[in-house]
Amino acid sequence: MIGGFLVVPSDGVEFNHVMVYVSDVSKSLNFYQGLLGFDLLEKSENYARLKSPSGRSTIALHRADDVQAGKGITLYFETRNLDKFCNSLSRKGANFTQMPKVMPWGWKHAYLSDPDGYTISLYWAGPKRLKISRQK
């Protein structure tokens, strides 16, 4: 432990990639690249891989025939300037189900859906993200 945080050894695991099964790669690219600002790494007709605009994590979009709208996952993306970022997305046409709001556990969240109905949480937790959350 260093400063209260568990240090993962260099041969430990790091979560840094997610695969999202989508009904239309182009529509999903418009959302993740065009709206959220992810950087395109590669693209084919049925697949695209993107990198976080401020980090090393990646997201893959893989076309599938049996996508069940919005079922199974919620994706969380943290940004320090949450209000500014959400206002920018709104001006670009994003439809939020909740604009930024401080939640009972102390994190600030905004919610919207991607083209396949997956819930997207844009949030700011800062140092609270790696600590035990406390309901208020």
KEMARPA-436478 format. One record per atom (N, C-alpha, C): residue number from 1; chain; atom name; z, x, y. Coordinates in Angstrom, 1 decimal. Layout:
KEMARPA-436478
pos NUM	unit A	site CA	pz Z	px X	py Y $
...
***
This chain:
KEMARPA-436478
pos 1	unit A	site N	pz 0.0	px 0.8	py -1.2 $
pos 1	unit A	site CA	pz 0.0	px 0.0	py 0.0 $
pos 1	unit A	site C	pz 0.0	px 0.9	py 1.2 $
pos 2	unit A	site N	pz -0.8	px 0.5	py 2.2 $
pos 2	unit A	site CA	pz -0.9	px 1.2	py 3.5 $
pos 2	unit A	site C	pz -0.8	px 0.1	py 4.5 $
pos 3	unit A	site N	pz 0.2	px 0.2	py 5.4 $
pos 3	unit A	site CA	pz 0.4	px -0.8	py 6.5 $
pos 3	unit A	site C	pz 0.5	px -2.2	py 6.0 $
pos 4	unit A	site N	pz 1.0	px -2.4	py 4.8 $
pos 4	unit A	site CA	pz 1.2	px -3.7	py 4.2 $
pos 4	unit A	site C	pz -0.1	px -4.3	py 3.5 $
pos 5	unit A	site N	pz -1.1	px -3.5	py 3.4 $
pos 5	unit A	site CA	pz -2.4	px -3.9	py 2.8 $
pos 5	unit A	site C	pz -2.6	px -3.1	py 1.5 $
pos 6	unit A	site N	pz -3.0	px -3.8	py 0.5 $
pos 6	unit A	site CA	pz -3.3	px -3.2	py -0.8 $
pos 6	unit A	site C	pz -4.6	px -2.4	py -0.6 $
pos 7	unit A	site N	pz -4.6	px -1.1	py -0.9 $
pos 7	unit A	site CA	pz -5.8	px -0.3	py -0.8 $
pos 7	unit A	site C	pz -6.5	px -0.2	py -2.2 $
pos 8	unit A	site N	pz -7.7	px -0.6	py -2.2 $
pos 8	unit A	site CA	pz -8.5	px -0.6	py -3.5 $
pos 8	unit A	site C	pz -9.0	px 0.8	py -3.7 $
pos 9	unit A	site N	pz -8.8	px 1.3	py -4.9 $
pos 9	unit A	site CA	pz -9.3	px 2.7	py -5.2 $
pos 9	unit A	site C	pz -10.9	px 2.7	py -5.1 $
pos 10	unit A	site N	pz -11.4	px 3.9	py -4.9 $
pos 10	unit A	site CA	pz -12.9	px 4.0	py -4.7 $
pos 10	unit A	site C	pz -13.7	px 3.4	py -5.8 $
pos 11	unit A	site N	pz -13.1	px 3.4	py -7.0 $
pos 11	unit A	site CA	pz -13.8	px 2.8	py -8.2 $
pos 11	unit A	site C	pz -13.4	px 1.3	py -8.4 $
pos 12	unit A	site N	pz -12.7	px 0.7	py -7.4 $
pos 12	unit A	site CA	pz -12.4	px -0.7	py -7.5 $
pos 12	unit A	site C	pz -13.6	px -1.6	py -7.1 $
pos 13	unit A	site N	pz -13.3	px -2.9	py -7.0 $
pos 13	unit A	site CA	pz -14.4	px -3.8	py -6.7 $
pos 13	unit A	site C	pz -14.4	px -4.2	py -5.2 $
pos 14	unit A	site N	pz -15.5	px -4.5	py -4.7 $
pos 14	unit A	site CA	pz -15.7	px -5.0	py -3.3 $
pos 14	unit A	site C	pz -16.6	px -6.1	py -3.4 $
pos 15	unit A	site N	pz -16.2	px -7.3	py -2.8 $
pos 15	unit A	site CA	pz -17.1	px -8.4	py -2.8 $
pos 15	unit A	site C	pz -18.1	px -8.2	py -1.6 $
pos 16	unit A	site N	pz -19.4	px -8.1	py -1.8 $
pos 16	unit A	site CA	pz -20.3	px -7.8	py -0.7 $
pos 16	unit A	site C	pz -21.6	px -8.5	py -0.8 $
pos 17	unit A	site N	pz -21.8	px -9.5	py -1.8 $
pos 17	unit A	site CA	pz -23.1	px -10.2	py -1.9 $
pos 17	unit A	site C	pz -22.9	px -11.5	py -2.5 $
pos 18	unit A	site N	pz -23.7	px -12.5	py -2.1 $
pos 18	unit A	site CA	pz -23.7	px -13.8	py -2.7 $
pos 18	unit A	site C	pz -25.1	px -14.3	py -2.9 $
pos 19	unit A	site N	pz -25.3	px -15.0	py -4.0 $
pos 19	unit A	site CA	pz -26.6	px -15.6	py -4.2 $
pos 19	unit A	site C	pz -26.5	px -17.1	py -4.0 $
pos 20	unit A	site N	pz -27.4	px -17.6	py -3.2 $
pos 20	unit A	site CA	pz -27.4	px -19.1	py -2.9 $
pos 20	unit A	site C	pz -28.7	px -19.7	py -3.4 $
pos 21	unit A	site N	pz -28.6	px -20.6	py -4.3 $
pos 21	unit A	site CA	pz -29.8	px -21.3	py -4.8 $
pos 21	unit A	site C	pz -30.2	px -22.4	py -3.9 $
pos 22	unit A	site N	pz -31.4	px -22.3	py -3.4 $
pos 22	unit A	site CA	pz -32.0	px -23.2	py -2.4 $
pos 22	unit A	site C	pz -33.2	px -23.9	py -2.8 $
pos 23	unit A	site N	pz -33.5	px -25.0	py -2.2 $
pos 23	unit A	site CA	pz -34.7	px -25.8	py -2.5 $
pos 23	unit A	site C	pz -35.9	px -25.3	py -1.8 $
pos 24	unit A	site N	pz -35.8	px -24.6	py -0.7 $
pos 24	unit A	site CA	pz -36.9	px -24.1	py 0.1 $
pos 24	unit A	site C	pz -36.5	px -22.8	py 0.8 $
pos 25	unit A	site N	pz -37.0	px -21.7	py 0.4 $
pos 25	unit A	site CA	pz -36.7	px -20.4	py 0.9 $
pos 25	unit A	site C	pz -37.0	px -20.3	py 2.4 $
pos 26	unit A	site N	pz -38.1	px -20.8	py 2.8 $
pos 26	unit A	site CA	pz -38.5	px -20.7	py 4.2 $
pos 26	unit A	site C	pz -37.6	px -21.5	py 5.1 $
pos 27	unit A	site N	pz -37.2	px -22.7	py 4.7 $
pos 27	unit A	site CA	pz -36.2	px -23.5	py 5.5 $
pos 27	unit A	site C	pz -34.9	px -22.7	py 5.6 $
pos 28	unit A	site N	pz -34.4	px -22.1	py 4.5 $
pos 28	unit A	site CA	pz -33.2	px -21.4	py 4.4 $
pos 28	unit A	site C	pz -33.3	px -20.1	py 5.3 $
pos 29	unit A	site N	pz -34.4	px -19.5	py 5.3 $
pos 29	unit A	site CA	pz -34.6	px -18.3	py 6.2 $
pos 29	unit A	site C	pz -34.5	px -18.7	py 7.6 $
pos 30	unit A	site N	pz -35.1	px -19.9	py 8.0 $
pos 30	unit A	site CA	pz -34.9	px -20.3	py 9.4 $
pos 30	unit A	site C	pz -33.5	px -20.5	py 9.8 $
pos 31	unit A	site N	pz -32.6	px -20.9	py 8.8 $
pos 31	unit A	site CA	pz -31.2	px -21.1	py 9.1 $
pos 31	unit A	site C	pz -30.5	px -19.8	py 9.2 $
pos 32	unit A	site N	pz -30.5	px -19.0	py 8.1 $
pos 32	unit A	site CA	pz -29.7	px -17.8	py 8.0 $
pos 32	unit A	site C	pz -30.2	px -16.7	py 8.8 $
pos 33	unit A	site N	pz -31.5	px -16.5	py 8.9 $
pos 33	unit A	site CA	pz -32.1	px -15.5	py 9.8 $
pos 33	unit A	site C	pz -32.3	px -16.0	py 11.2 $
pos 34	unit A	site N	pz -33.0	px -17.1	py 11.3 $
pos 34	unit A	site CA	pz -33.3	px -17.6	py 12.7 $
pos 34	unit A	site C	pz -32.1	px -18.1	py 13.5 $
pos 35	unit A	site N	pz -31.2	px -18.8	py 12.8 $
pos 35	unit A	site CA	pz -30.1	px -19.4	py 13.5 $
pos 35	unit A	site C	pz -28.9	px -18.5	py 13.5 $
pos 36	unit A	site N	pz -28.5	px -18.0	py 12.3 $
pos 36	unit A	site CA	pz -27.3	px -17.2	py 12.3 $
pos 36	unit A	site C	pz -27.5	px -15.7	py 12.6 $
pos 37	unit A	site N	pz -28.7	px -15.2	py 12.6 $
pos 37	unit A	site CA	pz -29.0	px -13.9	py 13.0 $
pos 37	unit A	site C	pz -29.0	px -12.8	py 11.9 $
pos 38	unit A	site N	pz -29.0	px -13.2	py 10.6 $
pos 38	unit A	site CA	pz -29.1	px -12.2	py 9.5 $
pos 38	unit A	site C	pz -30.4	px -11.5	py 9.6 $
pos 39	unit A	site N	pz -30.3	px -10.2	py 9.1 $
pos 39	unit A	site CA	pz -31.5	px -9.3	py 9.1 $
pos 39	unit A	site C	pz -32.2	px -9.4	py 7.7 $
pos 40	unit A	site N	pz -33.5	px -9.7	py 7.8 $
pos 40	unit A	site CA	pz -34.3	px -9.8	py 6.5 $
pos 40	unit A	site C	pz -34.5	px -8.4	py 5.9 $
pos 41	unit A	site N	pz -34.1	px -8.3	py 4.6 $
pos 41	unit A	site CA	pz -34.3	px -7.0	py 3.9 $
pos 41	unit A	site C	pz -35.6	px -7.1	py 3.0 $
pos 42	unit A	site N	pz -35.8	px -8.3	py 2.4 $
pos 42	unit A	site CA	pz -37.0	px -8.4	py 1.5 $
pos 42	unit A	site C	pz -37.2	px -9.9	py 1.4 $
pos 43	unit A	site N	pz -38.5	px -10.2	py 1.1 $
pos 43	unit A	site CA	pz -38.9	px -11.6	py 0.9 $
pos 43	unit A	site C	pz -40.1	px -11.8	py 0.0 $
pos 44	unit A	site N	pz -40.0	px -12.8	py -0.8 $
pos 44	unit A	site CA	pz -41.2	px -13.2	py -1.6 $
pos 44	unit A	site C	pz -41.2	px -14.7	py -1.6 $
pos 45	unit A	site N	pz -42.1	px -15.3	py -2.3 $
pos 45	unit A	site CA	pz -42.3	px -16.8	py -2.3 $
pos 45	unit A	site C	pz -41.0	px -17.5	py -2.7 $
pos 46	unit A	site N	pz -40.3	px -17.0	py -3.7 $
pos 46	unit A	site CA	pz -39.2	px -17.7	py -4.2 $
pos 46	unit A	site C	pz -37.8	px -17.0	py -4.0 $
pos 47	unit A	site N	pz -37.8	px -15.9	py -3.2 $
pos 47	unit A	site CA	pz -36.6	px -15.1	py -3.0 $
pos 47	unit A	site C	pz -36.6	px -14.4	py -1.7 $
pos 48	unit A	site N	pz -35.4	px -14.3	py -1.1 $
pos 48	unit A	site CA	pz -35.2	px -13.5	py 0.1 $
pos 48	unit A	site C	pz -33.8	px -12.9	py 0.1 $
pos 49	unit A	site N	pz -33.7	px -11.7	py 0.6 $
pos 49	unit A	site CA	pz -32.4	px -11.1	py 0.7 $
pos 49	unit A	site C	pz -32.2	px -10.6	py 2.1 $
pos 50	unit A	site N	pz -31.0	px -10.9	py 2.7 $
pos 50	unit A	site CA	pz -30.7	px -10.6	py 4.1 $
pos 50	unit A	site C	pz -29.4	px -9.9	py 4.2 $
pos 51	unit A	site N	pz -29.2	px -9.2	py 5.3 $
pos 51	unit A	site CA	pz -28.0	px -8.4	py 5.6 $
pos 51	unit A	site C	pz -27.2	px -9.0	py 6.7 $
pos 52	unit A	site N	pz -25.9	px -9.0	py 6.6 $
pos 52	unit A	site CA	pz -25.1	px -9.5	py 7.7 $
pos 52	unit A	site C	pz -25.5	px -8.7	py 9.0 $
pos 53	unit A	site N	pz -25.5	px -9.5	py 10.2 $
pos 53	unit A	site CA	pz -25.9	px -8.8	py 11.4 $
pos 53	unit A	site C	pz -24.8	px -7.8	py 11.9 $
pos 54	unit A	site N	pz -23.6	px -7.9	py 11.4 $
pos 54	unit A	site CA	pz -22.5	px -7.0	py 11.8 $
pos 54	unit A	site C	pz -21.7	px -6.6	py 10.5 $
pos 55	unit A	site N	pz -22.3	px -6.0	py 9.6 $
pos 55	unit A	site CA	pz -21.6	px -5.6	py 8.4 $
pos 55	unit A	site C	pz -22.5	px -5.1	py 7.3 $
pos 56	unit A	site N	pz -22.0	px -4.9	py 6.1 $
pos 56	unit A	site CA	pz -22.8	px -4.4	py 5.0 $
pos 56	unit A	site C	pz -23.0	px -5.5	py 4.0 $
pos 57	unit A	site N	pz -22.5	px -6.6	py 4.1 $
pos 57	unit A	site CA	pz -22.6	px -7.7	py 3.1 $
pos 57	unit A	site C	pz -24.0	px -8.3	py 3.1 $
pos 58	unit A	site N	pz -24.5	px -8.8	py 2.0 $
pos 58	unit A	site CA	pz -25.8	px -9.4	py 1.9 $
pos 58	unit A	site C	pz -25.7	px -10.8	py 1.3 $
pos 59	unit A	site N	pz -26.8	px -11.5	py 1.5 $
pos 59	unit A	site CA	pz -26.9	px -12.9	py 1.0 $
pos 59	unit A	site C	pz -28.3	px -13.0	py 0.4 $
pos 60	unit A	site N	pz -28.5	px -13.5	py -0.8 $
pos 60	unit A	site CA	pz -29.8	px -13.7	py -1.4 $
pos 60	unit A	site C	pz -30.0	px -15.2	py -1.4 $
pos 61	unit A	site N	pz -31.2	px -15.6	py -1.2 $
pos 61	unit A	site CA	pz -31.7	px -17.0	py -1.2 $
pos 61	unit A	site C	pz -32.7	px -17.0	py -2.4 $
pos 62	unit A	site N	pz -32.4	px -17.8	py -3.4 $
pos 62	unit A	site CA	pz -33.2	px -17.9	py -4.6 $
pos 62	unit A	site C	pz -33.7	px -19.3	py -4.8 $
pos 63	unit A	site N	pz -34.9	px -19.6	py -4.8 $
pos 63	unit A	site CA	pz -35.4	px -20.9	py -4.9 $
pos 63	unit A	site C	pz -35.1	px -21.5	py -6.3 $
pos 64	unit A	site N	pz -34.7	px -22.7	py -6.4 $
pos 64	unit A	site CA	pz -34.4	px -23.3	py -7.7 $
pos 64	unit A	site C	pz -34.8	px -24.8	py -7.6 $
pos 65	unit A	site N	pz -35.2	px -25.3	py -8.7 $
pos 65	unit A	site CA	pz -35.6	px -26.7	py -8.8 $
pos 65	unit A	site C	pz -34.5	px -27.7	py -8.8 $
pos 66	unit A	site N	pz -33.3	px -27.3	py -9.3 $
pos 66	unit A	site CA	pz -32.2	px -28.2	py -9.5 $
pos 66	unit A	site C	pz -31.1	px -28.1	py -8.5 $
pos 67	unit A	site N	pz -31.4	px -27.8	py -7.3 $
pos 67	unit A	site CA	pz -30.3	px -27.7	py -6.3 $
pos 67	unit A	site C	pz -29.7	px -29.0	py -6.0 $
pos 68	unit A	site N	pz -28.4	px -29.1	py -6.1 $
pos 68	unit A	site CA	pz -27.7	px -30.4	py -5.8 $
pos 68	unit A	site C	pz -27.1	px -30.2	py -4.4 $
pos 69	unit A	site N	pz -27.6	px -30.9	py -3.5 $
pos 69	unit A	site CA	pz -27.3	px -30.8	py -2.1 $
pos 69	unit A	site C	pz -25.8	px -30.6	py -1.8 $
pos 70	unit A	site N	pz -25.4	px -29.5	py -1.3 $
pos 70	unit A	site CA	pz -24.1	px -29.2	py -0.8 $
pos 70	unit A	site C	pz -23.0	px -29.1	py -1.9 $
pos 71	unit A	site N	pz -23.4	px -29.0	py -3.1 $
pos 71	unit A	site CA	pz -22.3	px -29.0	py -4.2 $
pos 71	unit A	site C	pz -22.0	px -27.5	py -4.6 $
pos 72	unit A	site N	pz -20.8	px -27.2	py -4.7 $
pos 72	unit A	site CA	pz -20.4	px -26.0	py -5.4 $
pos 72	unit A	site C	pz -19.9	px -24.9	py -4.5 $
pos 73	unit A	site N	pz -20.4	px -24.7	py -3.3 $
pos 73	unit A	site CA	pz -19.9	px -23.6	py -2.5 $
pos 73	unit A	site C	pz -19.7	px -23.9	py -1.1 $
pos 74	unit A	site N	pz -18.9	px -23.2	py -0.4 $
pos 74	unit A	site CA	pz -18.7	px -23.2	py 1.0 $
pos 74	unit A	site C	pz -18.8	px -21.7	py 1.4 $
pos 75	unit A	site N	pz -19.6	px -21.4	py 2.4 $
pos 75	unit A	site CA	pz -19.8	px -20.0	py 2.9 $
pos 75	unit A	site C	pz -19.1	px -19.9	py 4.2 $
pos 76	unit A	site N	pz -18.3	px -18.7	py 4.3 $
pos 76	unit A	site CA	pz -17.6	px -18.4	py 5.5 $
pos 76	unit A	site C	pz -18.1	px -17.2	py 6.2 $
pos 77	unit A	site N	pz -18.3	px -17.3	py 7.5 $
pos 77	unit A	site CA	pz -18.8	px -16.2	py 8.3 $
pos 77	unit A	site C	pz -17.9	px -16.0	py 9.5 $
pos 78	unit A	site N	pz -17.3	px -14.9	py 9.6 $
pos 78	unit A	site CA	pz -16.4	px -14.6	py 10.7 $
pos 78	unit A	site C	pz -17.1	px -14.0	py 11.9 $
pos 79	unit A	site N	pz -16.7	px -14.5	py 13.1 $
pos 79	unit A	site CA	pz -17.2	px -13.9	py 14.3 $
pos 79	unit A	site C	pz -16.1	px -13.9	py 15.4 $
pos 80	unit A	site N	pz -16.0	px -12.8	py 16.0 $
pos 80	unit A	site CA	pz -14.9	px -12.7	py 17.1 $
pos 80	unit A	site C	pz -15.1	px -13.7	py 18.2 $
pos 81	unit A	site N	pz -16.3	px -13.8	py 18.6 $
pos 81	unit A	site CA	pz -16.7	px -14.7	py 19.8 $
pos 81	unit A	site C	pz -17.1	px -16.1	py 19.3 $
pos 82	unit A	site N	pz -16.3	px -16.8	py 18.5 $
pos 82	unit A	site CA	pz -16.7	px -18.0	py 17.9 $
pos 82	unit A	site C	pz -17.2	px -19.1	py 18.8 $
pos 83	unit A	site N	pz -16.5	px -19.3	py 19.9 $
pos 83	unit A	site CA	pz -16.9	px -20.4	py 20.8 $
pos 83	unit A	site C	pz -18.3	px -20.1	py 21.4 $
pos 84	unit A	site N	pz -18.5	px -18.9	py 21.9 $
pos 84	unit A	site CA	pz -19.8	px -18.5	py 22.5 $
pos 84	unit A	site C	pz -20.9	px -18.6	py 21.4 $
pos 85	unit A	site N	pz -20.6	px -18.1	py 20.2 $
pos 85	unit A	site CA	pz -21.6	px -18.1	py 19.1 $
pos 85	unit A	site C	pz -22.0	px -19.6	py 18.8 $
pos 86	unit A	site N	pz -21.0	px -20.4	py 18.7 $
pos 86	unit A	site CA	pz -21.3	px -21.8	py 18.3 $
pos 86	unit A	site C	pz -22.1	px -22.5	py 19.5 $
pos 87	unit A	site N	pz -21.7	px -22.3	py 20.7 $
pos 87	unit A	site CA	pz -22.4	px -22.8	py 21.8 $
pos 87	unit A	site C	pz -23.9	px -22.4	py 21.8 $
pos 88	unit A	site N	pz -24.1	px -21.1	py 21.5 $
pos 88	unit A	site CA	pz -25.5	px -20.6	py 21.4 $
pos 88	unit A	site C	pz -26.3	px -21.3	py 20.3 $
pos 89	unit A	site N	pz -25.6	px -21.5	py 19.1 $
pos 89	unit A	site CA	pz -26.3	px -22.2	py 18.0 $
pos 89	unit A	site C	pz -26.6	px -23.7	py 18.4 $
pos 90	unit A	site N	pz -25.7	px -24.3	py 19.1 $
pos 90	unit A	site CA	pz -25.9	px -25.7	py 19.5 $
pos 90	unit A	site C	pz -27.1	px -25.8	py 20.4 $
pos 91	unit A	site N	pz -27.3	px -24.8	py 21.3 $
pos 91	unit A	site CA	pz -28.4	px -24.8	py 22.2 $
pos 91	unit A	site C	pz -29.7	px -24.6	py 21.4 $
pos 92	unit A	site N	pz -29.6	px -24.0	py 20.2 $
pos 92	unit A	site CA	pz -30.8	px -23.7	py 19.4 $
pos 92	unit A	site C	pz -31.0	px -24.9	py 18.4 $
pos 93	unit A	site N	pz -30.2	px -25.9	py 18.5 $
pos 93	unit A	site CA	pz -30.4	px -27.1	py 17.7 $
pos 93	unit A	site C	pz -29.5	px -27.3	py 16.5 $
pos 94	unit A	site N	pz -28.5	px -26.5	py 16.4 $
pos 94	unit A	site CA	pz -27.6	px -26.6	py 15.2 $
pos 94	unit A	site C	pz -26.8	px -27.9	py 15.4 $
pos 95	unit A	site N	pz -26.6	px -28.6	py 14.3 $
pos 95	unit A	site CA	pz -25.8	px -29.8	py 14.3 $
pos 95	unit A	site C	pz -24.4	px -29.5	py 13.6 $
pos 96	unit A	site N	pz -23.4	px -29.4	py 14.4 $
pos 96	unit A	site CA	pz -22.0	px -29.2	py 13.9 $
pos 96	unit A	site C	pz -21.4	px -30.4	py 13.5 $
pos 97	unit A	site N	pz -20.6	px -30.4	py 12.3 $
pos 97	unit A	site CA	pz -19.8	px -31.5	py 11.9 $
pos 97	unit A	site C	pz -18.4	px -31.3	py 12.6 $
pos 98	unit A	site N	pz -18.1	px -30.1	py 13.0 $
pos 98	unit A	site CA	pz -16.9	px -29.8	py 13.8 $
pos 98	unit A	site C	pz -17.1	px -28.6	py 14.6 $
pos 99	unit A	site N	pz -17.0	px -28.7	py 15.9 $
pos 99	unit A	site CA	pz -17.0	px -27.5	py 16.8 $
pos 99	unit A	site C	pz -15.7	px -26.7	py 16.6 $
pos 100	unit A	site N	pz -15.6	px -25.5	py 17.2 $
pos 100	unit A	site CA	pz -14.5	px -24.7	py 17.0 $
pos 100	unit A	site C	pz -13.1	px -25.4	py 17.3 $
pos 101	unit A	site N	pz -12.2	px -25.3	py 16.3 $
pos 101	unit A	site CA	pz -10.9	px -25.9	py 16.4 $
pos 101	unit A	site C	pz -9.9	px -25.1	py 15.7 $
pos 102	unit A	site N	pz -8.7	px -24.9	py 16.2 $
pos 102	unit A	site CA	pz -7.7	px -24.2	py 15.5 $
pos 102	unit A	site C	pz -7.1	px -25.1	py 14.4 $
pos 103	unit A	site N	pz -7.1	px -24.6	py 13.2 $
pos 103	unit A	site CA	pz -6.7	px -25.4	py 12.0 $
pos 103	unit A	site C	pz -5.2	px -25.2	py 11.8 $
pos 104	unit A	site N	pz -4.6	px -26.0	py 11.0 $
pos 104	unit A	site CA	pz -3.1	px -25.9	py 10.8 $
pos 104	unit A	site C	pz -2.6	px -24.6	py 10.3 $
pos 105	unit A	site N	pz -3.5	px -23.8	py 9.6 $
pos 105	unit A	site CA	pz -3.1	px -22.5	py 9.1 $
pos 105	unit A	site C	pz -3.3	px -21.4	py 10.1 $
pos 106	unit A	site N	pz -3.8	px -21.7	py 11.4 $
pos 106	unit A	site CA	pz -3.9	px -20.8	py 12.5 $
pos 106	unit A	site C	pz -5.2	px -20.1	py 12.7 $
pos 107	unit A	site N	pz -6.2	px -20.4	py 11.8 $
pos 107	unit A	site CA	pz -7.5	px -19.8	py 12.0 $
pos 107	unit A	site C	pz -8.3	px -20.9	py 12.8 $
pos 108	unit A	site N	pz -9.3	px -20.4	py 13.5 $
pos 108	unit A	site CA	pz -10.2	px -21.3	py 14.3 $
pos 108	unit A	site C	pz -11.5	px -21.4	py 13.5 $
pos 109	unit A	site N	pz -11.9	px -22.7	py 13.2 $
pos 109	unit A	site CA	pz -13.1	px -22.9	py 12.4 $
pos 109	unit A	site C	pz -14.0	px -23.9	py 13.1 $
pos 110	unit A	site N	pz -15.3	px -23.7	py 12.8 $
pos 110	unit A	site CA	pz -16.4	px -24.7	py 13.2 $
pos 110	unit A	site C	pz -17.1	px -24.9	py 11.9 $
pos 111	unit A	site N	pz -17.7	px -26.1	py 11.7 $
pos 111	unit A	site CA	pz -18.4	px -26.4	py 10.5 $
pos 111	unit A	site C	pz -19.8	px -27.0	py 10.7 $
pos 112	unit A	site N	pz -20.7	px -26.6	py 9.9 $
pos 112	unit A	site CA	pz -22.1	px -27.2	py 9.9 $
pos 112	unit A	site C	pz -22.6	px -27.0	py 8.5 $
pos 113	unit A	site N	pz -23.8	px -27.5	py 8.3 $
pos 113	unit A	site CA	pz -24.4	px -27.5	py 6.9 $
pos 113	unit A	site C	pz -25.8	px -26.7	py 7.0 $
pos 114	unit A	site N	pz -26.1	px -26.0	py 5.9 $
pos 114	unit A	site CA	pz -27.4	px -25.3	py 5.8 $
pos 114	unit A	site C	pz -28.4	px -26.3	py 5.4 $
pos 115	unit A	site N	pz -29.7	px -26.0	py 5.3 $
pos 115	unit A	site CA	pz -30.7	px -26.9	py 4.9 $
pos 115	unit A	site C	pz -30.5	px -27.6	py 3.5 $
pos 116	unit A	site N	pz -29.8	px -27.0	py 2.6 $
pos 116	unit A	site CA	pz -29.5	px -27.6	py 1.3 $
pos 116	unit A	site C	pz -28.1	px -28.4	py 1.3 $
pos 117	unit A	site N	pz -27.5	px -28.5	py 2.4 $
pos 117	unit A	site CA	pz -26.3	px -29.3	py 2.5 $
pos 117	unit A	site C	pz -25.0	px -28.5	py 2.2 $
pos 118	unit A	site N	pz -25.1	px -27.2	py 2.0 $
pos 118	unit A	site CA	pz -23.9	px -26.4	py 1.7 $
pos 118	unit A	site C	pz -23.1	px -26.3	py 3.0 $
pos 119	unit A	site N	pz -21.8	px -26.4	py 2.9 $
pos 119	unit A	site CA	pz -20.9	px -26.3	py 4.1 $
pos 119	unit A	site C	pz -20.9	px -24.9	py 4.5 $
pos 120	unit A	site N	pz -21.0	px -24.7	py 5.8 $
pos 120	unit A	site CA	pz -20.9	px -23.3	py 6.4 $
pos 120	unit A	site C	pz -19.8	px -23.4	py 7.4 $
pos 121	unit A	site N	pz -18.8	px -22.5	py 7.2 $
pos 121	unit A	site CA	pz -17.7	px -22.4	py 8.1 $
pos 121	unit A	site C	pz -17.9	px -21.1	py 8.9 $
pos 122	unit A	site N	pz -18.0	px -21.3	py 10.2 $
pos 122	unit A	site CA	pz -18.0	px -20.1	py 11.2 $
pos 122	unit A	site C	pz -16.5	px -20.1	py 11.7 $
pos 123	unit A	site N	pz -15.9	px -18.9	py 11.6 $
pos 123	unit A	site CA	pz -14.5	px -18.9	py 11.9 $
pos 123	unit A	site C	pz -14.1	px -17.6	py 12.6 $
pos 124	unit A	site N	pz -12.9	px -17.6	py 13.1 $
pos 124	unit A	site CA	pz -12.2	px -16.4	py 13.6 $
pos 124	unit A	site C	pz -10.8	px -16.4	py 13.1 $
pos 125	unit A	site N	pz -10.4	px -15.4	py 12.3 $
pos 125	unit A	site CA	pz -9.0	px -15.3	py 11.9 $
pos 125	unit A	site C	pz -8.5	px -14.0	py 12.4 $
pos 126	unit A	site N	pz -9.3	px -13.0	py 12.6 $
pos 126	unit A	site CA	pz -8.9	px -11.7	py 13.0 $
pos 126	unit A	site C	pz -7.9	px -11.1	py 12.0 $
pos 127	unit A	site N	pz -6.8	px -10.5	py 12.5 $
pos 127	unit A	site CA	pz -5.9	px -9.9	py 11.5 $
pos 127	unit A	site C	pz -5.2	px -10.9	py 10.6 $
pos 128	unit A	site N	pz -5.2	px -12.2	py 10.9 $
pos 128	unit A	site CA	pz -4.6	px -13.2	py 10.1 $
pos 128	unit A	site C	pz -5.3	px -13.3	py 8.7 $
pos 129	unit A	site N	pz -6.6	px -12.9	py 8.6 $
pos 129	unit A	site CA	pz -7.4	px -13.1	py 7.4 $
pos 129	unit A	site C	pz -6.8	px -12.4	py 6.2 $
pos 130	unit A	site N	pz -6.2	px -11.3	py 6.4 $
pos 130	unit A	site CA	pz -5.6	px -10.6	py 5.3 $
pos 130	unit A	site C	pz -4.1	px -10.7	py 5.1 $
pos 131	unit A	site N	pz -3.6	px -11.8	py 5.8 $
pos 131	unit A	site CA	pz -2.1	px -12.1	py 5.7 $
pos 131	unit A	site C	pz -2.0	px -13.4	py 5.0 $
pos 132	unit A	site N	pz -0.8	px -13.7	py 4.6 $
pos 132	unit A	site CA	pz -0.5	px -15.1	py 4.0 $
pos 132	unit A	site C	pz -0.6	px -16.1	py 5.1 $
pos 133	unit A	site N	pz -1.3	px -17.1	py 4.9 $
pos 133	unit A	site CA	pz -1.5	px -18.2	py 6.0 $
pos 133	unit A	site C	pz -0.3	px -19.1	py 5.9 $
pos 134	unit A	site N	pz 0.1	px -19.6	py 7.0 $
pos 134	unit A	site CA	pz 1.2	px -20.5	py 7.2 $
pos 134	unit A	site C	pz 0.7	px -21.7	py 7.8 $
pos 135	unit A	site N	pz 1.0	px -22.9	py 7.2 $
pos 135	unit A	site CA	pz 0.7	px -24.2	py 7.7 $
pos 135	unit A	site C	pz 1.5	px -24.4	py 8.9 $
pos 136	unit A	site N	pz 0.9	px -24.9	py 10.0 $
pos 136	unit A	site CA	pz 1.7	px -25.2	py 11.2 $
pos 136	unit A	site C	pz 2.0	px -26.7	py 11.3 $
***
